[in-house]
Amino acid sequence: MKFYITILLFLAMLSGLTAQPKLNITKQVELIEKQYEGMLKVCKDTSLFPQSLLPDGTVKQMKSAWWCSGFFSGNLWYIYELTHQRKWKEAAEKWTLPLQKEQYNTSTHDLGFMLYCSFGNGYRLTKNEMYKPILITGARSLSTRFHPKTGLIKSWDGFKGYKYPVIIDNMMNLEYLFWAAKATGDSSFYHICVSHADQTIKNHFREDNSSYHVICYDSLGNVLAKKTAQGYADQSAWARGQAWGLYGFTVMYRETKDPKYLDQAMHIADFYINHPQMPKDKIPYWDFNAPDIPDAPRDASAAAVAASGLLELSRYVTSGKKEAYFSFAAEVLQSLSGPGYFISDPSKCFLLLHSTGNKPANSEVDVPIIYADYYYLEALLRYSRIIHHKKVIPTDN
Ligand code: GLY
């Protein structure tokens, strides 16, 4: 009897993972195409990259040196991957190439976002040999920001008088360096990732597994201060920062198979999905400690990053956690694809409402932002692969 009950429970769990989803991916992809057809009608100058929707309804566009410049072509690559239609590949190629001068940019830690989301996806999907040297040069530029004495990649060149600030967001650029290690055979890229991640585990997290935004180091790697730049307070849990950490440590586990990174990713995931201030629709407030909850702005971008990370993480963990992470991410995608968040109006170009870029600076608060679209598309791809029993990580192909 006990045996049959166990079998029944196992089958129920399996069907929970594979049941036809409420989300109609085909229909959603059609809506996505309409939005980005609208975007391509509005944005013609390939030296200016779509960033966010301004209150007057126009698209704010930024130069290639801005940290978000690679997301738009990344989105076009993901739409190509979702549709297999040549027109999206052509659009992606057109918007990828103008980013190439950033391969020499050593003034930013964001080259992963800028080059790996664009050229990286392009190379993965097309094996266009022209993209590879650009990616390798960019990875070398990023590596110049790593200093062995600190064991960390420096995020910004200065912050509130501190000379070696490192932000949790920086975990997101390690995936690019892992790619470079494999593409070149140069293991120094790999060691940079491990060192940076280990220092981050040591210094960035609190007892409750939430993370600080900025850790300010001296030139020897000693911690001088723990701060925030984009969160509500130094001691608060800025939502997107938690999502960046969750995603980054999941990648660390994928690339190294070291269980300490899996543990860290799970600690962050559990803090995030079980947080008492997480709204019912699973789209977090911009900061878990925002003083004006429930009236505080949401951050759909944090939701999308976390959903994509949780979908990958769900593949690495055992029963119980697997279902919890998968179903949380599925609920996020359901919310983001519904009328509360998804913009079904091609004149508004972007996919998602309600992201918050930098609330303390009153910049991009509760608006559509390009990186929310990127991680939403990535999460949709991952979700679609899981329910169709394919490999889950777009980077694996
Ligand atoms: N620094 C990247 C972000 O705003 O999340």
Boltz pocket constraint, residues with backbone or C-beta under 6 A from the ligand:
constraints:
  - pocket:
      binder: B
      contacts: [[A, 169], [A, 230], [A, 240], [A, 357]]
      max_distance: 6.0
